């Protein structure tokens, strides 16, 4: 009771004290302009909780009034938002080394990145270079990616079987496309990460632990304001996230032990050779950290890095696939052009669109690029931070401030794209405004769904392969049509881990070919 009274008195005094301040629009110290801010609290009262969850409309309004670079204050922290593609190129490409750092995480949440021992959150320096180089050379190099072609075929069979089952149970309508594609992509990433084709229950257990942890972690914004005090006030929330993290470790650590046991065998048995393939985890087990006494990665760090790999490649790809398939249901002529291209390149009798066929399908690639431009799965890149105080567009960018780049706004810039809210793959064909676009942003930024510069997503090539491969084979396998009486809503969005369709995507599918029957009355893939 005494504690509650003390908190109420403190809060009241703080509120009265705050009334004496003149709240300026926020250009103190040469910072980019921003809305009125209360000392210590910042813009939290002005933003409100609902706005924090979907801040884009507010930012668009601020940019329209204050210019292409603005500042928000979240508690005691400053967050700078850039909406202009030329400023983004100047910062991330021309001055990439200065803008390549990451903000320090809140003390209360640092535990969940193993003290920044993963690629996304590691400071710009030796650890980040080591982890990123390992990922690119050991797993994302084209020669390595090719080794998992059997895995993509396996996952494609899982996906098409689930879609058929969903359609059969719902009078030809797929009602759980999002869940089906997420699970399929997760199966593939688990194989690449741990090197095993686990059974469905084991994969579901990993998926559930990952998703529960991620969804609850999104509720940790409360720790942005006075982290030490918030950790006491929201003790129940803190305990819940710690428990979810432990459940994640309880599932992943046995996979690590199994991998180590396999690697330790001198005379590997044949069944083990068939069970295990080289994986991301294998490469991580071989890493030594020179800057930290040449030690190995701990179990906690391995859990963090493996989780990062699964998170980065699952929801982003599955979300983009859902948007693209929805657009092709809404625009049947686009779907027909993709199917015609598949027929011309792979042939009408092909059981699968193979990966080598994809290089000869320019229209398919245009559809993928338009999907990424119009519906980027992330509307912001992960926050950047400068290694030293600099100026951008005449404003001071202080060391330690979070710098955020608005991906969706750049891909929908009317100065670059004709009718940017329309879905037009032809804009990426010869003569279109997107022909020959460089999505790495090296020359200029027209769109940046994978980010640009030194912190650009290293999985760009793998993501493009997965998007092209699965879109092509889903169109080859099924004809996708709208459900009678239902509108396909490709304009309404909502933020989750990625930016997803607000209204669930349903479609009626028709098989384009008969599956072979083996004489037992069962249709086989």
C-alpha positions as CSV (number, residue, x, y, z in Angstrom):
1,X,0.0,0.0,0.0
2,X,2.8,2.4,0.9
3,X,4.5,1.5,-2.4
4,X,1.4,2.3,-4.4
5,X,0.9,5.7,-2.6
6,X,4.5,6.6,-3.3
7,X,4.1,5.8,-7.0
8,X,0.9,7.9,-7.2
9,X,2.5,10.9,-5.4
10,X,5.6,10.7,-7.7
11,X,3.4,10.5,-10.9
12,X,1.4,13.5,-9.7
13,X,4.4,15.6,-9.0
14,X,6.0,14.6,-12.3
15,X,2.8,15.6,-14.2
16,X,2.6,19.0,-12.4
17,X,6.3,19.5,-13.0
18,X,5.9,18.8,-16.7
19,X,3.2,21.5,-17.1
20,X,5.8,24.2,-16.5
21,X,7.7,23.2,-19.7
22,X,7.1,24.9,-23.0
23,X,6.8,22.1,-25.5
24,X,8.6,23.0,-28.7
25,X,8.3,21.3,-32.0
26,X,11.6,19.6,-31.5
27,X,14.5,21.1,-33.4
28,X,16.6,21.5,-30.2
29,X,20.3,20.8,-30.8
30,X,19.9,20.8,-34.6
31,X,17.8,17.6,-34.6
32,X,15.3,17.0,-37.4
33,X,11.9,18.5,-36.5
34,X,9.2,16.6,-34.7
35,X,6.0,16.9,-32.7
36,X,5.7,18.4,-29.2
37,X,7.5,16.4,-26.6
38,X,7.4,16.2,-22.8
39,X,10.7,15.9,-21.1
40,X,11.6,12.3,-20.1
41,X,8.2,10.9,-21.4
42,X,8.9,12.2,-24.9
43,X,6.0,11.7,-27.4
44,X,4.5,8.7,-25.6
45,X,1.4,10.6,-24.4
46,X,0.9,12.2,-27.8
47,X,1.4,9.0,-29.7
48,X,-0.9,6.7,-27.6
49,X,-0.6,3.0,-27.6
50,X,-2.7,2.5,-30.7
51,X,-0.4,4.9,-32.7
52,X,2.7,3.1,-31.5
53,X,1.5,-0.1,-33.1
54,X,0.8,1.5,-36.4
55,X,2.8,4.7,-36.6
56,X,3.0,5.0,-40.4
57,X,-0.1,7.3,-40.9
58,X,1.3,9.7,-38.3
59,X,4.7,9.7,-39.9
60,X,3.2,10.4,-43.3
61,X,1.4,13.4,-41.9
62,X,4.6,14.6,-40.1
63,X,6.7,14.2,-43.3
64,X,4.1,16.2,-45.3
65,X,4.3,19.0,-42.8
66,X,7.9,19.0,-41.6
67,X,9.9,17.5,-44.4
68,X,11.6,14.2,-45.4
69,X,13.3,13.6,-42.0
70,X,11.6,13.9,-38.6
71,X,12.2,13.0,-35.0
72,X,10.0,11.2,-32.5
73,X,10.9,10.8,-28.8
74,X,10.0,7.4,-27.3
75,X,10.7,7.9,-23.6
76,X,14.2,9.2,-23.3
77,X,15.2,7.8,-26.7
78,X,15.2,9.7,-30.0
79,X,14.0,8.0,-33.2
80,X,14.7,9.6,-36.5
81,X,12.6,8.6,-39.6
82,X,13.7,9.2,-43.2
83,X,11.2,8.9,-46.0
84,X,13.2,10.2,-48.9
85,X,15.0,7.8,-51.2
86,X,17.9,10.2,-52.0
87,X,18.6,10.8,-48.4
88,X,18.5,7.1,-47.8
89,X,21.0,6.5,-50.5
90,X,23.3,9.2,-49.1
91,X,23.1,7.7,-45.6
92,X,23.2,4.0,-46.3
93,X,25.3,3.8,-49.5
94,X,27.4,6.9,-49.9
95,X,28.2,7.1,-46.2
96,X,27.4,3.5,-45.4
97,X,30.2,2.9,-42.8
98,X,29.0,5.8,-40.6
99,X,25.4,4.7,-40.7
100,X,26.0,0.9,-40.3
101,X,25.8,0.6,-36.5
102,X,22.8,-0.6,-34.4
103,X,21.2,1.2,-31.5
104,X,22.1,-0.2,-28.1
105,X,19.2,-2.4,-26.9
106,X,17.3,-1.6,-23.7
107,X,19.0,-3.2,-20.6
108,X,15.8,-5.0,-19.9
109,X,15.7,-6.6,-23.4
110,X,19.4,-7.2,-24.1
111,X,19.1,-10.7,-22.8
112,X,17.0,-11.7,-25.8
113,X,19.7,-10.9,-28.3
114,X,22.3,-12.7,-26.1
115,X,23.9,-9.3,-25.5
116,X,23.8,-8.4,-29.3
117,X,25.4,-11.7,-30.4
118,X,23.5,-12.1,-33.6
119,X,23.7,-10.6,-37.1
120,X,20.7,-8.2,-36.8
121,X,21.6,-6.6,-33.5
122,X,25.4,-6.8,-33.4
123,X,27.3,-3.5,-33.4
124,X,29.1,-2.7,-36.6
125,X,32.5,-4.4,-36.0
126,X,34.4,-7.7,-35.9
127,X,31.6,-9.8,-34.5
128,X,29.0,-8.7,-37.0
129,X,31.5,-9.2,-39.9
130,X,32.3,-12.7,-38.7
131,X,28.7,-13.8,-38.3
132,X,27.6,-12.3,-41.5
133,X,30.5,-13.6,-43.5
134,X,29.8,-17.1,-42.1
135,X,26.2,-17.0,-43.1
136,X,26.9,-15.8,-46.6
137,X,29.8,-18.2,-47.4
138,X,28.5,-21.3,-45.6
139,X,24.7,-21.2,-46.3
140,X,23.7,-18.4,-48.7
141,X,26.4,-18.9,-51.3
142,X,24.8,-20.2,-54.6
143,X,26.7,-23.5,-54.4
144,X,25.3,-24.1,-50.9
145,X,21.8,-23.0,-51.8
146,X,21.8,-25.5,-54.6
147,X,22.4,-28.4,-52.2
148,X,19.0,-27.7,-50.7
149,X,17.0,-28.1,-54.0
150,X,15.7,-31.5,-52.7
151,X,14.5,-29.6,-49.6
152,X,12.5,-27.2,-51.8
153,X,10.9,-30.1,-53.6
154,X,10.0,-31.8,-50.3
155,X,8.4,-28.6,-49.0
156,X,6.6,-28.0,-52.3
157,X,5.0,-31.4,-51.9
158,X,4.0,-30.6,-48.3
159,X,2.5,-27.3,-49.4
160,X,0.5,-28.6,-52.3
161,X,-0.8,-31.5,-50.2
162,X,-2.0,-29.1,-47.5
163,X,-3.7,-26.8,-50.1
164,X,-5.5,-29.8,-51.7
165,X,-6.6,-31.0,-48.3
166,X,-7.9,-27.5,-47.4
167,X,-9.8,-27.2,-50.7
168,X,-11.3,-30.7,-50.4
169,X,-12.5,-29.9,-46.9
170,X,-14.0,-26.5,-47.9
171,X,-15.8,-27.2,-51.2
172,X,-12.8,-26.2,-53.3
173,X,-11.8,-23.2,-51.3
174,X,-8.4,-22.7,-49.6
175,X,-9.2,-20.9,-46.3
176,X,-5.8,-21.3,-44.5
177,X,-3.3,-20.2,-47.2
178,X,-1.4,-18.1,-44.8
179,X,-0.9,-20.9,-42.3
180,X,-0.1,-23.4,-45.0
181,X,2.6,-21.3,-46.6
182,X,4.1,-20.2,-43.3
183,X,4.4,-23.9,-42.2
184,X,5.9,-24.9,-45.6
185,X,8.5,-22.1,-45.4
186,X,9.3,-22.9,-41.8
187,X,9.9,-26.6,-42.7
188,X,12.4,-25.5,-45.3
189,X,14.2,-23.1,-43.0
190,X,14.4,-25.8,-40.2
191,X,16.0,-28.2,-42.7
192,X,18.6,-25.5,-43.7
193,X,19.2,-24.5,-40.1
194,X,19.4,-27.9,-38.4
195,X,20.1,-30.2,-41.3
196,X,17.3,-32.7,-40.6
197,X,13.9,-33.4,-42.1
198,X,12.1,-33.4,-38.8
199,X,8.6,-34.8,-38.4
200,X,5.6,-32.5,-38.3
201,X,5.2,-32.6,-34.6
202,X,8.8,-31.6,-34.0
203,X,8.6,-28.8,-36.5
204,X,5.3,-27.6,-35.0
205,X,6.9,-27.5,-31.5
206,X,9.8,-25.3,-32.8
207,X,7.3,-23.1,-34.7
208,X,5.1,-22.6,-31.7
209,X,8.0,-21.8,-29.4
210,X,9.3,-19.3,-31.9
211,X,6.0,-17.6,-32.6
212,X,4.9,-17.3,-29.0
213,X,8.2,-15.7,-28.1
214,X,8.1,-13.3,-31.0
215,X,4.5,-12.2,-30.5
216,X,5.0,-11.6,-26.8
217,X,8.3,-9.8,-27.4
218,X,6.4,-7.2,-29.4
219,X,4.8,-6.1,-26.1
220,X,8.0,-5.0,-24.6
221,X,7.6,-1.3,-25.6
222,X,6.8,-0.5,-22.0
223,X,10.5,-1.0,-21.1
224,X,11.4,2.0,-23.3
225,X,10.4,4.3,-20.5
226,X,12.6,4.1,-17.4
227,X,13.6,0.4,-18.0
228,X,14.6,-0.4,-14.4
229,X,11.3,0.9,-13.0
230,X,9.2,-0.6,-15.8
231,X,10.8,-4.0,-15.1
232,X,9.5,-3.8,-11.5
233,X,6.0,-2.5,-12.5
234,X,5.5,-5.0,-15.3
235,X,7.1,-8.0,-13.5
236,X,4.5,-10.4,-14.7
237,X,5.1,-9.5,-18.3
238,X,8.8,-9.8,-17.8
239,X,8.5,-13.3,-16.2
240,X,6.3,-14.4,-19.1
241,X,8.8,-13.5,-21.7
242,X,11.6,-15.1,-19.7
243,X,9.5,-18.3,-19.5
244,X,8.9,-18.2,-23.3
245,X,12.6,-17.8,-24.0
246,X,13.3,-20.8,-21.8
247,X,10.8,-22.9,-23.6
248,X,12.5,-21.9,-26.9
249,X,15.8,-23.0,-25.5
250,X,14.4,-26.3,-24.2
251,X,13.4,-27.3,-27.7
252,X,16.4,-26.0,-29.6
253,X,19.3,-27.1,-27.3
254,X,18.5,-30.8,-27.8
255,X,18.9,-30.3,-31.6
256,X,22.3,-28.7,-30.9
257,X,23.3,-31.7,-28.8
258,X,22.1,-34.1,-31.5
259,X,24.1,-32.3,-34.1
260,X,27.3,-32.3,-31.9
261,X,26.8,-36.1,-31.3
262,X,26.6,-36.7,-35.0
263,X,29.7,-34.6,-35.8
264,X,31.7,-36.4,-33.1
265,X,31.2,-39.9,-34.6
266,X,34.4,-41.2,-36.1
267,X,32.6,-43.9,-38.2
268,X,29.3,-42.3,-39.2
269,X,26.6,-44.8,-40.0
270,X,24.9,-44.8,-43.3
271,X,21.5,-43.9,-41.9
272,X,23.0,-40.9,-40.1
273,X,24.6,-39.8,-43.4
274,X,21.1,-39.9,-45.0
275,X,19.4,-38.3,-42.0
276,X,21.8,-35.3,-41.7
277,X,22.8,-32.7,-44.3
278,X,25.2,-29.9,-43.8
279,X,23.4,-27.0,-42.1
280,X,23.7,-23.5,-40.7
281,X,24.1,-25.0,-37.2
282,X,27.2,-26.9,-38.4
283,X,28.8,-23.7,-39.5
284,X,28.0,-22.0,-36.2
285,X,29.5,-24.9,-34.2
286,X,32.8,-24.3,-36.1
287,X,33.0,-20.6,-35.2
288,X,35.5,-19.1,-32.7
289,X,35.2,-15.5,-31.5
290,X,38.7,-14.0,-31.8
291,X,37.7,-10.8,-29.9
292,X,36.4,-12.8,-27.0
293,X,39.3,-15.1,-26.2
294,X,38.8,-17.3,-29.3
295,X,35.8,-19.0,-27.5
296,X,33.0,-20.9,-29.0
297,X,29.4,-19.7,-29.2
298,X,27.4,-20.6,-26.1
299,X,24.1,-22.5,-26.2
300,X,22.2,-19.3,-25.6
301,X,23.9,-17.5,-28.5
302,X,23.3,-20.5,-30.7
303,X,19.6,-20.4,-29.9
304,X,19.5,-16.7,-30.6
305,X,21.3,-17.0,-34.0
306,X,19.3,-20.0,-35.1
307,X,16.1,-18.3,-34.2
308,X,17.2,-15.2,-36.1
309,X,17.7,-17.4,-39.2
310,X,14.3,-19.0,-38.9
311,X,12.5,-15.7,-38.3
312,X,14.2,-13.8,-41.1
313,X,13.3,-16.3,-43.8
314,X,9.8,-17.5,-42.8
315,X,7.3,-14.7,-42.3
316,X,9.0,-12.3,-44.7
317,X,8.8,-14.8,-47.6
318,X,5.4,-16.3,-46.7
319,X,3.8,-12.8,-46.3
320,X,5.1,-11.7,-49.7
321,X,3.8,-15.0,-51.3
322,X,0.4,-14.3,-49.8
323,X,0.2,-10.8,-51.2
324,X,1.4,-11.9,-54.7
325,X,-1.1,-14.8,-54.9
326,X,-3.9,-12.5,-53.8
327,X,-2.9,-10.0,-56.5
328,X,-3.0,-12.8,-59.1
329,X,-6.4,-13.9,-58.0
330,X,-7.6,-10.3,-58.3
331,X,-5.9,-9.8,-61.6
332,X,-6.5,-13.0,-63.6
333,X,-4.7,-11.7,-66.7
334,X,-1.4,-11.5,-64.7
335,X,-1.9,-15.1,-63.6
336,X,-2.6,-16.2,-67.2
337,X,0.6,-14.5,-68.4
338,X,2.7,-16.3,-65.7
339,X,1.1,-19.6,-66.6
340,X,1.7,-19.1,-70.3
341,X,5.4,-18.3,-69.6
342,X,5.7,-21.5,-67.5
343,X,4.2,-23.5,-70.4
344,X,6.7,-22.0,-72.9
345,X,9.8,-22.5,-70.7
346,X,9.1,-25.7,-68.7
347,X,6.6,-27.4,-71.0
348,X,3.1,-28.6,-70.4
349,X,4.1,-32.0,-69.3
350,X,6.6,-30.9,-66.6
351,X,5.9,-32.2,-63.1
352,X,7.7,-29.2,-61.6
353,X,9.1,-25.8,-62.6
354,X,12.8,-26.5,-61.9
355,X,15.1,-23.9,-60.5
356,X,17.1,-23.7,-63.7
357,X,13.9,-22.8,-65.5
358,X,13.4,-19.7,-63.4
359,X,16.2,-17.8,-65.1
360,X,14.3,-17.8,-68.4
361,X,11.1,-16.3,-66.9
362,X,11.3,-12.5,-67.0
363,X,7.6,-12.0,-66.5
364,X,7.6,-14.1,-63.4
365,X,10.5,-12.1,-62.0
366,X,8.6,-8.9,-62.8
367,X,5.6,-10.2,-60.8
368,X,7.9,-10.9,-57.8
369,X,9.5,-7.5,-58.0
370,X,6.1,-5.8,-58.2
371,X,5.0,-7.8,-55.2
372,X,8.0,-6.6,-53.2
373,X,7.5,-3.0,-54.3
374,X,3.8,-2.8,-53.7
375,X,3.7,-5.0,-50.6
376,X,7.1,-5.1,-48.9
377,X,6.8,-7.4,-45.9
378,X,8.6,-4.9,-43.7
379,X,7.7,-1.2,-44.0
380,X,10.9,-0.2,-42.2
381,X,14.4,-1.6,-42.2
382,X,15.7,-2.5,-38.8
383,X,16.9,0.6,-37.0
384,X,20.3,2.0,-37.8
385,X,22.6,4.1,-35.7
386,X,25.6,6.3,-36.6
387,X,29.1,5.5,-35.3
388,X,29.7,9.2,-34.7
389,X,27.6,12.4,-34.8
390,X,27.0,13.5,-38.3
391,X,24.7,15.8,-40.3
392,X,22.1,14.7,-42.8
393,X,20.1,17.1,-44.9
394,X,21.4,19.9,-42.6
395,X,20.2,18.2,-39.4
396,X,22.3,16.7,-36.6
397,X,22.1,12.9,-36.3
398,X,23.4,12.2,-32.8
399,X,25.4,9.1,-31.9
400,X,23.0,6.7,-30.2
401,X,19.8,7.9,-31.9
402,X,17.7,5.3,-33.8
403,X,17.5,6.0,-37.5
404,X,14.7,4.4,-39.4
405,X,14.1,4.3,-43.2
406,X,10.6,4.0,-44.6
407,X,10.8,1.2,-47.1
408,X,7.1,1.2,-48.2
409,X,7.1,5.0,-48.8
410,X,10.1,4.8,-51.1
411,X,8.6,1.9,-53.1
412,X,5.4,3.9,-53.6
413,X,7.0,7.3,-54.5
414,X,4.9,9.0,-57.1
415,X,8.0,10.8,-58.4
416,X,9.4,7.4,-59.5
417,X,6.5,5.1,-60.1
418,X,3.4,5.7,-62.3
419,X,0.3,5.0,-60.3
420,X,2.3,3.4,-57.5
421,X,-0.7,1.8,-55.7
422,X,-1.6,-0.2,-58.7
423,X,-0.2,-3.7,-59.2
424,X,1.5,-3.6,-62.6
425,X,4.4,-6.1,-63.2
426,X,4.9,-4.7,-66.7
427,X,6.6,-1.7,-65.1
428,X,9.6,-4.0,-64.6
429,X,9.7,-5.2,-68.2
430,X,11.6,-3.5,-71.0
431,X,10.5,0.1,-71.4
432,X,8.9,0.3,-67.9
433,X,10.0,2.7,-65.2
434,X,11.4,-0.2,-63.2
435,X,13.2,-2.0,-66.0
436,X,16.7,-3.0,-64.9
437,X,16.0,-1.8,-61.3
438,X,18.8,-2.4,-58.9
439,X,17.1,-3.5,-55.6
440,X,20.5,-3.5,-53.9
441,X,20.4,0.3,-54.2
442,X,24.0,0.6,-55.4
443,X,23.3,3.2,-58.1
444,X,20.2,4.7,-56.8
445,X,17.2,3.7,-54.6
446,X,13.9,3.2,-56.3
447,X,12.8,0.4,-53.9
448,X,14.6,-1.3,-51.0
449,X,12.6,-4.3,-49.8
450,X,15.8,-5.9,-48.5
451,X,17.4,-2.7,-47.3
452,X,20.5,-1.3,-48.9
453,X,24.1,-0.7,-48.0
454,X,26.3,-2.7,-45.5
455,X,23.3,-3.9,-43.4
456,X,21.3,-5.0,-46.4
457,X,19.6,-8.4,-45.9
458,X,22.2,-11.1,-46.8
459,X,19.4,-13.5,-47.8
460,X,18.3,-11.4,-50.8
461,X,19.3,-14.1,-53.3
462,X,17.7,-16.9,-51.4
463,X,14.5,-15.0,-50.9
464,X,14.2,-14.2,-54.6
465,X,14.8,-17.9,-55.4
466,X,12.1,-19.0,-52.9
467,X,9.6,-16.5,-54.1
468,X,10.1,-17.3,-57.8
469,X,10.1,-21.1,-57.2
470,X,7.0,-21.3,-55.1
471,X,4.9,-18.7,-57.1
472,X,5.8,-20.6,-60.4
473,X,4.9,-24.0,-59.0
474,X,1.7,-22.8,-57.3
475,X,0.5,-21.4,-60.6
476,X,1.6,-24.5,-62.5
477,X,-0.2,-26.8,-60.0
478,X,-3.4,-24.8,-59.6
479,X,-5.6,-22.3,-61.2
480,X,-6.4,-19.7,-58.6
481,X,-9.8,-17.9,-58.6
482,X,-11.8,-15.6,-56.3
483,X,-14.3,-17.1,-54.0
484,X,-17.8,-16.2,-55.2
485,X,-19.2,-13.3,-53.2
486,X,-15.9,-12.4,-51.6
487,X,-13.7,-9.4,-52.5
488,X,-9.9,-10.0,-52.5
489,X,-8.7,-7.0,-50.4
490,X,-5.2,-6.1,-51.4
491,X,-5.4,-2.6,-50.0
492,X,-5.9,-3.2,-46.3
493,X,-2.9,-3.9,-44.2
494,X,-2.1,-4.6,-40.6
495,X,1.2,-4.9,-38.8
496,X,2.2,-8.2,-37.1
497,X,5.7,-9.5,-37.3
498,X,5.5,-8.4,-40.9
499,X,2.8,-6.2,-42.6
500,X,0.1,-8.7,-43.6
501,X,-3.3,-8.7,-45.2
502,X,-5.9,-7.3,-42.8
503,X,-8.6,-9.4,-44.3
504,X,-7.7,-13.2,-44.7
505,X,-7.0,-14.4,-48.2
506,X,-9.3,-17.1,-49.4
507,X,-9.2,-18.6,-52.9
508,X,-10.8,-21.3,-55.0
509,X,-8.3,-23.6,-56.6
510,X,-8.6,-25.9,-59.5
511,X,-5.9,-28.6,-60.2
512,X,-4.4,-28.1,-63.6
513,X,-3.3,-31.7,-64.0
514,X,-4.3,-35.2,-62.8
515,X,-2.0,-36.7,-60.2
516,X,-0.8,-40.3,-60.9
517,X,-2.6,-43.2,-59.3
518,X,-0.5,-46.2,-58.2
519,X,-3.4,-48.7,-58.4
520,X,-4.3,-48.5,-54.7
521,X,-6.9,-45.8,-55.2
522,X,-4.6,-43.2,-53.7
523,X,-3.3,-40.2,-55.6
524,X,0.4,-39.7,-55.2
525,X,2.8,-36.8,-55.6
